[in-house]
Amino acid sequence: MTLDEITKTFVASDGKVASVALNTVTVPYATETEIGLVSKDANGVIIDEAAYTKQDASKYDFTLTTNNGYVNGTKLYLNKIADTATAEITYKSGKYDQNGKAEGNVTSGKVTITAVDQSAVSNFDVRIDDGNKSYDKAKDDKKIAAKDTKTAYFMIKNADGKEISDYNKYSVESSDPATLMVGTQNDISSKKVSVTGVKEGTAYLLIKKDSKVVGSVAITVVAEKAVATLELDKYNVTLSNVIRRSADVNVTLKDQYGNDVTSAYANDINVENLTKPSKAAGNKFSKTGAKITFAPGDVAGDYTFKISYKKDGKEVVARTIVVSVKDTTATKANSWKLNITNDNVDIKADKDNYTDKVVKAEVIGSADGADLYSLTNVKYVVKKADGTVLFSTVSGTTPAKAPEAGVFTVTTNGALSIKVSGQSQPSYPANGVTNYVITKYLEAGTYTVYAEGVDNVDSSVTAKITTTFTVKDTQAKATAEVKANSVDARATTGSAVDAVLGDSVIVKYGDYTYTDRTDYTDAHAGLEVCSIEGTKNNGSSIVYNNNAATVIGKGEGFTVTKVTVWVNVGTDDVPVWLAVEVPDITGYFSVNK
């Protein structure tokens, strides 16, 4: 839904109860605590909430009993730590079979409520999200789809509201493994565990210390993910039988929760030519994953194709696209355009994205709506949104600084190739696998391309055209924990600036941790700094490059303003190394006297 150019996404409820659960399964001992029910639909949308005894009795049965305390109206009192109560909730559908037996009812089953000591710990929280994140970077979500596996990230705070440091003393288990399973590694020393939704319903992640339940968080298992929408990046394509260039159309599939599931279901994308066979010379398309490539060659005219997602042979969602094939006998252009290929590119790098990402610009001459030829004598200027010139072959326009070799290339056929990101050095073997090193040459933003090209047929005509392209970067940033702002020197002269940071901080990116600290044993690797910006306490700028690094002497320090470090944004099987910014590393660091 869009209002005043602000887009909001919401999930509508069908009003059908799919799960019922308690509002909590842990209560402070010796304290009256209100117990209630929560019912949700298959998408995890809350339908009803009600305290014990306050529910609509025509819709819900709600029992609550204990031998270790008492129930007072809506509240439960348990005498001491580890005392328990038992509750059960049943949603009554109001439907019966021919024998008078209730059907369609939804029950929580018998659920145990445990008394805990909350004087030492005041807050437990969990966020469910994909891997390669941390609690503060994960979505604030407490639901998972059936048959889906994700990561549960934990945050535990003490009575003073500060995060605890001894996560290794805690473990977690599911209150109902038939609904929600916890992975084989159930200790939370790494502040996370793997969880899998088994069936729709609600289960609790029970947090334990010394084998006793000390906290709980309700997790809703919603309906299994299913493709709900199919979108194309373009719905009209024009092809020329003269220049004979193909055109790519990318398909995006999303589930009912708005998640992109294209890669999981790409093999089930189908393409069908709806145009009468008498008009078409053949089905001029090919499919690779979620990319459909349309090629010229058909009789000139408009062709309608249906692109659909099918499950078990049945169509679920579909879109149509019109492919216009143009032809002409003209040999001289009367109109020109600056064509950009890959004009909305995302430079995120990961295990599936470690090859060069290139934006291509070329001036094309057309006549009668058909592209005739690509101009071969073309000059270009590329600018950032603020007007800074990055590249130019136009006389009188000079780049602010010399562009890096290989980033901007004008080919012999007059096209401009812009490598926005890619492998900055050859891949290399290490630990039995191939490693890739990626560099991002252009940052996220909008770029302007100006071209002036001499027509191939009529050299008296020079086409001058301007257009734009966009670079996106959805890469996550690394996080860091500063363990010390002052460290001992590594040598008698002090420590290099990168060594000071390596001994001071713990950097995390996804599942990997990097530090040189000797008191931290779970690091994936030592901290390898790529760049540092800052000022030494004598006023001089920090120097850090392949040839030199500022040395911080004993008793000296420096202020950091920006740091990038090398991290693996891929996996152990496909390591992809990228220098990422670490916003958490700022402030003053020093070397002890």
Backbone hydrogen bonds, N-H to C=O, Kabsch-Sander energy under -0.5 kcal/mol:
donor,donor_aa,acceptor,acceptor_aa,energy
3,L,6,I,-2.5
6,I,3,L,-2.2
7,T,5,E,-0.5
8,K,1,M,-3.0
12,A,10,F,-0.6
17,V,15,G,-0.6
18,A,40,K,-3.3
19,S,40,K,-1.8
21,A,38,V,-1.9
23,N,36,G,-2.0
27,V,114,T,-2.1
29,Y,116,V,-2.1
30,A,78,L,-3.7
31,T,28,P,-0.9
33,T,76,L,-2.3
35,I,74,T,-2.4
37,L,50,A,-3.3
38,V,21,A,-2.6
39,S,48,D,-2.7
40,K,19,S,-2.3
41,D,45,V,-2.2
44,G,41,D,-1.9
47,I,39,S,-3.2
48,D,39,S,-1.0
50,A,37,L,-1.8
52,Y,35,I,-3.0
54,K,51,A,-2.2
57,A,55,Q,-0.9
59,K,56,D,-2.0
60,Y,56,D,-2.5
61,D,90,T,-2.5
63,T,88,E,-2.5
65,T,86,T,-2.6
70,Y,77,Y,-2.1
72,N,75,K,-2.8
73,G,71,V,-0.6
75,K,72,N,-2.2
76,L,33,T,-2.9
77,Y,70,Y,-2.9
79,N,68,N,-2.7
82,A,115,A,-2.9
83,D,80,K,-2.0
85,A,113,I,-2.0
86,T,65,T,-3.0
87,A,111,V,-2.6
88,E,63,T,-1.8
90,T,61,D,-2.5
91,Y,106,V,-3.7
92,K,59,K,-3.4
92,K,90,T,-0.5
93,S,91,Y,-0.7
95,K,103,E,-0.6
97,D,101,K,-2.6
100,G,97,D,-2.1
103,E,95,K,-2.4
106,V,91,Y,-1.7
108,S,89,I,-2.6
111,V,87,A,-3.3
113,I,85,A,-2.9
114,T,25,V,-2.4
115,A,83,D,-2.7
116,V,27,V,-2.7
118,Q,116,V,-0.7
122,S,157,K,-1.4
123,N,157,K,-1.5
125,D,155,M,-2.0
127,R,153,Y,-2.1
128,I,141,D,-3.2
129,D,127,R,-0.5
129,D,151,T,-2.3
137,K,134,S,-0.9
138,A,134,S,-1.4
138,A,135,Y,-0.6
141,D,139,K,-2.2
144,I,220,T,-2.2
146,A,222,V,-2.1
147,K,197,G,-2.6
148,D,145,A,-1.7
150,K,195,V,-2.5
151,T,129,D,-3.0
152,A,193,V,-3.3
153,Y,127,R,-2.9
153,Y,151,T,-0.6
154,F,191,K,-2.7
155,M,125,D,-2.2
157,K,123,N,-2.3
158,N,162,K,-3.1
159,A,120,A,-1.0
161,G,158,N,-2.3
164,I,156,I,-2.3
167,Y,165,S,-0.6
169,K,166,D,-1.8
170,Y,167,Y,-2.3
171,S,208,K,-2.0
172,V,186,N,-2.2
173,E,206,L,-1.7
175,S,204,Y,-2.4
179,T,176,D,-2.4
180,L,176,D,-2.6
181,M,196,T,-2.8
183,G,194,S,-3.5
186,N,184,T,-1.0
188,I,170,Y,-1.8
191,K,188,I,-1.8
193,V,152,A,-1.8
195,V,150,K,-2.5
196,T,181,M,-2.5
197,G,145,A,-0.6
197,G,148,D,-2.3
198,V,179,T,-2.9
199,K,179,T,-1.1
201,G,221,V,-2.1
203,A,219,I,-2.4
205,L,217,V,-2.8
206,L,173,E,-3.3
206,L,204,Y,-0.9
207,I,205,L,-0.7
207,I,215,G,-2.7
208,K,171,S,-3.0
208,K,206,L,-0.5
209,K,212,K,-2.5
210,D,169,K,-0.7
212,K,209,K,-1.5
214,V,207,I,-3.3
215,G,207,I,-1.4
217,V,205,L,-1.3
219,I,203,A,-3.4
220,T,142,K,-2.4
221,V,201,G,-3.6
221,V,219,I,-0.5
222,V,144,I,-2.2
222,V,220,T,-0.7
223,A,42,A,-3.0
225,K,146,A,-0.6
228,A,254,K,-3.2
229,T,254,K,-2.0
231,E,252,T,-2.5
233,D,250,N,-1.6
237,V,322,V,-2.4
239,L,324,S,-3.3
241,N,326,K,-2.7
243,I,371,D,-1.4
244,R,240,S,-1.3
247,A,294,F,-2.5
249,V,292,I,-2.7
251,V,290,A,-2.7
252,T,231,E,-2.8
254,K,229,T,-1.9
255,D,259,N,-2.2
256,Q,226,A,-0.9
258,G,255,D,-1.9
261,V,253,L,-2.4
261,V,259,N,-0.6
262,T,253,L,-0.6
265,Y,261,V,-1.3
265,Y,262,T,-0.7
266,A,262,T,-0.9
268,D,265,Y,-1.8
269,I,266,A,-1.6
270,N,308,S,-3.3
272,E,306,K,-2.3
274,L,272,E,-0.7
274,L,304,T,-2.9
275,T,304,T,-0.8
279,K,276,K,-1.8
280,A,276,K,-1.3
284,K,282,G,-1.3
285,F,283,N,-1.8
286,S,293,T,-2.1
288,T,291,K,-2.8
291,K,288,T,-2.1
292,I,249,V,-3.1
292,I,290,A,-0.5
293,T,286,S,-3.1
293,T,291,K,-0.5
294,F,247,A,-3.0
294,F,292,I,-0.6
295,A,284,K,-2.5
301,G,325,V,-1.8
303,Y,323,V,-2.5
305,F,303,Y,-0.5
305,F,321,I,-2.8
306,K,272,E,-3.2
307,I,305,F,-0.5
307,I,319,R,-3.2
308,S,270,N,-2.4
308,S,306,K,-0.5
309,Y,317,V,-2.6
310,K,268,D,-1.9
311,K,314,K,-2.8
314,K,311,K,-2.1
316,V,309,Y,-3.0
317,V,309,Y,-1.1
319,R,307,I,-2.5
321,I,305,F,-2.4
322,V,235,Y,-2.0
323,V,303,Y,-3.5
323,V,321,I,-0.6
324,S,237,V,-3.5
324,S,322,V,-0.6
325,V,301,G,-3.2
325,V,323,V,-0.6
326,K,239,L,-3.1
326,K,324,S,-0.5
334,N,366,S,-2.8
335,S,366,S,-1.4
337,K,364,I,-1.9
339,N,337,K,-0.8
339,N,362,E,-2.9
341,T,339,N,-0.5
341,T,360,K,-2.9
345,V,470,T,-1.6
347,I,345,V,-0.5
347,I,472,K,-3.0
350,D,353,N,-1.1
353,N,350,D,-1.3
357,K,421,S,-3.0
358,V,356,D,-0.5
359,V,418,I,-2.8
360,K,341,T,-1.6
361,A,416,L,-2.8
362,E,339,N,-1.8
364,I,337,K,-2.7
364,I,362,E,-0.5
365,G,373,Y,-2.8
366,S,335,S,-3.1
367,A,370,A,-2.2
370,A,367,A,-2.1
372,L,365,G,-3.2
373,Y,365,G,-1.3
375,L,363,V,-2.9
377,N,454,V,-0.6
378,V,376,T,-0.8
379,K,452,E,-2.2
381,V,450,Y,-2.1
382,V,391,F,-2.6
383,K,448,T,-2.4
384,K,388,T,-2.5
387,G,384,K,-1.9
390,L,382,V,-3.0
391,F,382,V,-1.5
393,T,380,Y,-2.7
394,V,380,Y,-0.7
397,T,394,V,-1.8
398,T,396,G,-0.5
400,A,389,V,-2.5
407,V,404,E,-1.8
408,F,404,E,-0.6
409,T,407,V,-0.5
409,T,417,S,-2.4
411,T,409,T,-0.7
411,T,415,A,-2.9
414,G,411,T,-1.9
416,L,361,A,-3.2
417,S,409,T,-3.4
417,S,415,A,-0.5
418,I,359,V,-3.0
418,I,416,L,-0.5
419,K,407,V,-2.8
419,K,417,S,-0.6
420,V,357,K,-1.8
420,V,418,I,-1.0
421,S,357,K,-1.3
422,G,439,T,-1.9
424,S,437,V,-1.6
425,Q,437,V,-0.7
428,Y,435,N,-1.8
430,A,433,V,-2.6
433,V,430,A,-1.8
435,N,428,Y,-3.3
436,Y,575,P,-2.1
438,I,577,W,-3.0
439,T,422,G,-2.7
441,Y,420,V,-1.8
441,Y,439,T,-0.7
442,L,420,V,-1.8
445,G,471,V,-2.3
447,Y,469,F,-3.0
448,T,383,K,-2.3
449,V,467,T,-3.2
450,Y,381,V,-2.8
451,A,465,I,-3.0
452,E,379,K,-2.2
453,G,463,A,-2.5
454,V,377,N,-2.5
455,D,458,D,-0.5
455,D,461,V,-2.7
459,S,457,V,-0.7
461,V,458,D,-2.0
462,T,460,S,-0.5
463,A,453,G,-2.8
463,A,461,V,-0.5
465,I,451,A,-2.7
467,T,449,V,-2.3
469,F,447,Y,-2.1
470,T,343,D,-2.9
471,V,445,G,-3.0
472,K,345,V,-3.5
472,K,470,T,-0.5
478,A,581,E,-1.5
479,T,508,K,-2.8
481,E,506,I,-2.5
482,V,480,A,-0.5
483,K,481,E,-0.8
483,K,504,S,-2.3
484,A,504,S,-1.5
487,V,590,S,-2.0
491,A,494,G,-1.5
494,G,491,A,-1.2
495,S,552,I,-2.1
497,V,550,T,-2.5
500,V,496,A,-2.0
501,L,497,V,-1.6
502,G,498,D,-2.4
503,D,499,A,-2.0
504,S,500,V,-0.6
504,S,501,L,-0.9
505,V,501,L,-2.3
506,I,481,E,-2.0
507,V,514,Y,-2.8
508,K,479,T,-3.3
509,Y,512,Y,-2.5
512,Y,509,Y,-2.2
514,Y,507,V,-3.0
515,T,525,A,-1.6
516,D,502,G,-2.5
517,R,502,G,-0.5
520,Y,517,R,-1.0
521,T,519,D,-0.5
524,H,513,T,-2.9
525,A,513,T,-1.4
528,E,526,G,-0.6
529,V,527,L,-0.6
530,C,564,T,-2.8
531,S,564,T,-1.7
533,E,562,K,-2.9
535,T,559,T,-2.1
536,K,540,S,-3.2
537,N,557,G,-2.4
539,G,536,K,-2.6
542,I,534,G,-2.6
545,N,548,A,-2.9
550,T,543,V,-2.9
552,I,495,S,-3.3
553,G,551,V,-0.8
555,G,591,V,-2.3
556,E,553,G,-2.4
558,F,589,F,-2.6
559,T,535,T,-3.0
560,V,587,G,-3.1
561,T,533,E,-3.1
562,K,533,E,-1.7
564,T,531,S,-2.2
565,V,580,V,-2.3
566,W,528,E,-2.8
567,V,578,L,-2.3
569,V,567,V,-0.8
569,V,576,V,-3.1
570,G,576,V,-0.5
571,T,574,V,-1.9
577,W,436,Y,-3.7
578,L,567,V,-2.3
579,A,438,I,-0.6
580,V,565,V,-2.6
580,V,578,L,-0.7
582,V,563,V,-2.3
585,I,582,V,-1.7
586,T,584,D,-1.2
587,G,560,V,-1.6
589,F,558,F,-2.7
590,S,485,N,-2.3
591,V,556,E,-2.5
592,N,487,V,-3.0
